[in-house]
Amino acid sequence: MTVVNPTKQERLAALQATGYIDQIQDWAKGCCAPVYYRDADGELHNGSMTFVDTGQAILGITAGHVADSIAKYCDGSLGHECQVGSAELDPARLIVRHPKLDLATFRLSAPFVTAASHHAATTRAWPPPSPAAHEMLLYSGYPAMYREERENQYDVSFVWFAGLVESVSNRNLGMALRIEKSLAPGLERVPANADLGGWSGGAVFRVIENAALARLELAGVIYEYSPASEIVLAHPLSCVATDGTFLE
C-alpha cells in the first residue's frame, strides 16, 4: 500500500494515526476484486473488477482488454474457468464491451457479489460525475506482481495510491504516481517503476474530505499504467448507463 502526493502527507498521516485510513482501505478493497484466468498455455493471469450498484443493476466493471481475455480463454472447461474473488464468473454475464474505450460491463447480482466475498459500491447519483482537475483520487486494484498461487488457491495483495489527478477529460483521468517520493503507511512500499499489470479494472474513487472525515465515492476504472513514466490512466464512469450499457 502506498499513498502518493507529498502535499497531502500530513492529512493522510493524521488519518493513519486514528486508524481511519485502514477503514478507507478496507471499504475500497471490499468493492474491487481480483479476476483470475489461464491462457491457452495454462499460465495464470489476473486483472481486477469493480462492483457497483447503480440503483437499477449490480454491475461488474473492468477494463475492456480484461473482458477480451475472459472471452478468449474462459470456456468453462477444467482449468479454464474465470474466478472473480471467490466466485466463478460465467463469461455470458458480459453486457457490452465499449467499442472505443477500454471498458466493459458484466451483469452481476447480490448473491454473486456476496459469493465473491465483496460488496457493491453505491453513489449519490448515477452516473457519477467526472472528477475535476486537481481533485484528490484514490486508484486501486490487484497487481500481478503481488500474486501468489498455492495448490490452485490464489491470493493477490490489494494496492492503492492516492493523489491529485492531473489530467481530466470525459474520456480519461490521469495521474503520475511519483512512487519514490510517496508516503507509505503500510509495512511494505511499492518499488519505483514497478510493473502494476493486473490492476486494470480496479476502482478509482473520489476522496471527499471535510474537517473530521474522508469518504470515498466511485468515479472511474483503471485501464492503463506505464511503469517507465508511472502514469496511471482510468476511464470515468460518466458513460455507463444504469443498466450497464453505454451512453455514448
C-alpha positions as CSV (number, residue, x, y, z in Angstrom):
1,M,0.0,0.0,0.0
2,T,1.4,3.4,-1.0
3,V,0.0,6.8,-0.6
4,V,1.2,9.3,-3.2
5,N,1.4,13.1,-3.2
6,P,3.6,14.9,-0.6
7,T,1.1,17.8,-0.4
8,K,-1.4,15.5,1.3
9,Q,1.0,13.7,3.6
10,E,0.1,15.5,6.8
11,R,-3.6,14.8,6.3
12,L,-3.0,11.2,5.4
13,A,-0.7,10.7,8.3
14,A,-3.4,12.1,10.7
15,L,-5.9,9.6,9.2
16,Q,-3.4,6.8,9.7
17,A,-2.8,7.8,13.3
18,T,-6.5,7.4,14.1
19,G,-6.8,4.2,12.2
20,Y,-9.4,5.7,9.8
21,I,-7.1,5.2,6.8
22,D,-7.4,1.4,7.4
23,Q,-11.2,1.7,7.3
24,I,-10.9,3.6,4.0
25,Q,-8.7,0.9,2.6
26,D,-11.0,-1.9,3.7
27,W,-14.0,-0.3,2.2
28,A,-12.2,0.3,-1.2
29,K,-10.9,-3.3,-1.2
30,G,-14.4,-4.6,-0.5
31,C,-15.9,-3.4,-3.8
32,C,-12.9,-4.3,-6.0
33,A,-12.0,-7.9,-6.6
34,P,-9.2,-9.8,-8.4
35,V,-10.0,-11.6,-11.7
36,Y,-8.1,-14.9,-12.3
37,Y,-7.9,-16.8,-15.6
38,R,-5.5,-19.0,-17.5
39,D,-4.3,-18.5,-21.1
40,A,-4.1,-21.3,-23.8
41,D,-0.8,-22.4,-22.3
42,G,-2.2,-22.7,-18.8
43,E,-0.4,-19.7,-17.5
44,L,-2.2,-17.9,-14.7
45,H,-3.1,-14.2,-15.3
46,N,-5.2,-11.7,-13.3
47,G,-7.0,-8.4,-13.7
48,S,-9.3,-6.5,-11.4
49,M,-13.1,-5.9,-11.4
50,T,-15.1,-3.2,-9.7
51,F,-18.6,-3.9,-8.3
52,V,-21.2,-1.2,-8.3
53,D,-25.0,-0.9,-7.6
54,T,-26.4,1.7,-10.0
55,G,-29.9,1.5,-8.4
56,Q,-31.1,-0.5,-11.4
57,A,-28.5,-3.2,-11.7
58,I,-25.5,-4.6,-10.0
59,L,-22.5,-4.4,-12.4
60,G,-19.0,-5.7,-12.6
61,I,-17.0,-3.1,-14.5
62,T,-13.5,-3.8,-15.8
63,A,-11.1,-2.8,-18.5
64,G,-12.1,-3.9,-22.0
65,H,-8.9,-5.8,-22.5
66,V,-9.6,-7.9,-19.3
67,A,-13.0,-8.7,-20.7
68,D,-11.4,-9.7,-24.0
69,S,-9.1,-12.1,-22.3
70,I,-12.0,-13.6,-20.3
71,A,-14.0,-14.2,-23.6
72,K,-10.9,-15.7,-25.3
73,Y,-9.7,-18.0,-22.6
74,C,-12.6,-18.9,-20.3
75,D,-14.8,-21.5,-21.8
76,G,-15.8,-23.2,-18.6
77,S,-13.7,-26.3,-19.2
78,L,-11.5,-27.7,-16.4
79,G,-8.6,-25.2,-15.8
80,H,-10.2,-22.5,-18.0
81,E,-12.7,-21.0,-15.6
82,C,-12.8,-17.4,-14.7
83,Q,-12.7,-16.6,-11.0
84,V,-13.7,-13.2,-9.6
85,G,-12.7,-13.0,-5.9
86,S,-14.0,-16.3,-4.6
87,A,-16.8,-16.7,-7.1
88,E,-16.8,-18.3,-10.6
89,L,-17.8,-15.9,-13.4
90,D,-19.8,-17.1,-16.4
91,P,-18.4,-15.1,-19.4
92,A,-22.0,-14.9,-20.7
93,R,-22.7,-12.3,-18.0
94,L,-20.9,-9.8,-20.2
95,I,-23.3,-6.9,-21.1
96,V,-21.1,-5.0,-23.5
97,R,-17.6,-4.1,-24.4
98,H,-17.2,-0.4,-25.3
99,P,-16.3,-0.1,-29.0
100,K,-13.8,2.7,-28.4
101,L,-12.9,2.9,-24.7
102,D,-11.0,0.2,-22.8
103,L,-14.1,-0.6,-20.7
104,A,-16.6,-3.4,-20.3
105,T,-19.5,-4.3,-18.1
106,F,-20.9,-7.5,-16.6
107,R,-24.4,-8.2,-15.3
108,L,-24.0,-9.5,-11.7
109,S,-26.3,-10.0,-8.7
110,A,-26.2,-9.5,-5.0
111,P,-25.7,-13.3,-4.4
112,F,-22.8,-13.3,-6.8
113,V,-21.0,-10.3,-5.1
114,T,-21.6,-12.0,-1.7
115,A,-20.1,-15.3,-3.1
116,A,-17.1,-13.3,-4.3
117,S,-16.7,-12.1,-0.7
118,H,-17.1,-8.4,-1.6
119,H,-19.8,-5.7,-1.8
120,A,-21.1,-3.3,-4.4
121,A,-20.3,0.4,-4.2
122,T,-23.1,2.9,-4.4
123,T,-23.1,6.5,-5.4
124,R,-25.3,9.5,-4.6
125,A,-26.4,9.6,-8.3
126,W,-25.7,7.6,-11.4
127,P,-23.7,8.0,-13.5
128,P,-21.2,9.6,-11.1
129,P,-19.9,12.9,-12.3
130,S,-16.3,13.0,-13.7
131,P,-13.8,14.4,-11.2
132,A,-12.3,17.9,-11.7
133,A,-8.7,18.7,-12.3
134,H,-6.5,18.6,-9.1
135,E,-9.2,16.7,-7.2
136,M,-7.9,14.0,-4.9
137,L,-8.4,10.5,-6.2
138,L,-7.6,7.0,-5.0
139,Y,-6.6,4.4,-7.6
140,S,-6.8,0.8,-6.5
141,G,-6.5,-2.8,-7.8
142,Y,-4.6,-6.1,-7.7
143,P,-1.2,-6.0,-9.5
144,A,0.0,-9.4,-10.6
145,M,3.5,-8.8,-9.0
146,Y,1.8,-9.4,-5.7
147,R,0.0,-12.6,-6.7
148,E,0.7,-16.0,-5.1
149,E,-0.6,-19.4,-6.1
150,R,-0.6,-22.5,-3.8
151,E,-2.3,-25.7,-4.9
152,N,-4.8,-23.9,-7.1
153,Q,-5.5,-21.4,-4.4
154,Y,-4.9,-17.8,-5.5
155,D,-4.1,-14.7,-3.4
156,V,-3.1,-11.2,-4.5
157,S,-2.5,-8.1,-2.4
158,F,-4.7,-5.1,-2.8
159,V,-2.6,-2.0,-3.7
160,W,-3.8,1.7,-3.7
161,F,-2.4,5.1,-4.4
162,A,-3.9,8.5,-3.6
163,G,-3.0,11.9,-5.1
164,L,-4.2,14.8,-7.1
165,V,-5.5,14.0,-10.6
166,E,-3.5,15.9,-13.1
167,S,-5.3,15.3,-16.4
168,V,-9.1,15.2,-16.7
169,S,-11.4,14.8,-19.7
170,N,-14.7,13.0,-20.4
171,R,-12.5,10.0,-21.5
172,N,-9.6,9.9,-19.2
173,L,-8.4,10.5,-15.6
174,G,-4.6,10.7,-15.5
175,M,-2.2,10.8,-12.5
176,A,1.6,10.4,-12.1
177,L,2.3,8.3,-9.1
178,R,5.8,9.5,-8.2
179,I,6.3,6.4,-6.1
180,E,9.8,7.2,-4.9
181,K,8.6,10.4,-3.2
182,S,5.4,8.9,-1.8
183,L,4.4,8.2,1.8
184,A,4.0,4.5,2.6
185,P,1.7,4.0,5.6
186,G,2.0,0.2,5.3
187,L,4.8,-2.1,6.2
188,E,5.7,-2.7,2.5
189,R,6.1,0.0,-0.1
190,V,5.7,-0.5,-3.8
191,P,9.1,-0.1,-5.6
192,A,9.5,2.8,-8.0
193,N,8.8,1.9,-11.7
194,A,7.1,-1.4,-10.6
195,D,5.0,-3.3,-13.1
196,L,1.5,-2.9,-11.9
197,G,-0.1,-5.0,-14.6
198,G,-3.2,-6.8,-13.2
199,W,-4.8,-3.8,-11.6
200,S,-6.6,-2.9,-14.9
201,G,-10.3,-2.9,-14.0
202,G,-9.5,-1.6,-10.5
203,A,-11.6,1.1,-8.9
204,V,-10.9,4.8,-8.9
205,F,-12.5,6.8,-6.1
206,R,-13.0,10.5,-5.5
207,V,-11.7,11.3,-2.0
208,I,-14.3,13.6,-0.4
209,E,-13.0,15.3,2.7
210,N,-14.4,17.5,5.5
211,A,-13.0,18.8,8.7
212,A,-13.3,15.4,10.5
213,L,-13.6,12.6,8.0
214,A,-12.8,11.4,4.5
215,R,-15.0,9.2,2.4
216,L,-14.8,7.6,-1.0
217,E,-17.1,7.8,-4.0
218,L,-16.6,5.6,-7.1
219,A,-15.5,7.7,-10.1
220,G,-13.7,5.5,-12.6
221,V,-11.9,2.3,-13.6
222,I,-8.2,1.8,-14.3
223,Y,-7.3,0.7,-17.8
224,E,-3.6,1.5,-18.4
225,Y,-0.3,2.0,-16.5
226,S,3.2,2.8,-17.6
227,P,6.0,1.6,-15.3
228,A,8.5,3.9,-17.0
229,S,6.5,7.1,-16.5
230,E,4.5,5.9,-13.5
231,I,1.4,7.4,-15.1
232,V,-1.9,5.7,-14.5
233,L,-5.0,6.2,-16.7
234,A,-8.6,5.5,-15.9
235,H,-11.9,5.9,-17.7
236,P,-14.5,7.9,-15.8
237,L,-17.9,6.1,-15.4
238,S,-20.0,9.0,-16.7
239,C,-20.6,7.0,-19.9
240,V,-22.1,4.0,-18.1
241,A,-25.9,3.8,-18.0
242,T,-27.8,2.4,-15.0
243,D,-28.4,-0.9,-16.9
244,G,-24.7,-1.4,-17.8
245,T,-24.9,-0.3,-21.4
246,F,-23.0,2.7,-22.6
247,L,-24.4,6.2,-23.1
248,E,-22.1,7.0,-26.0
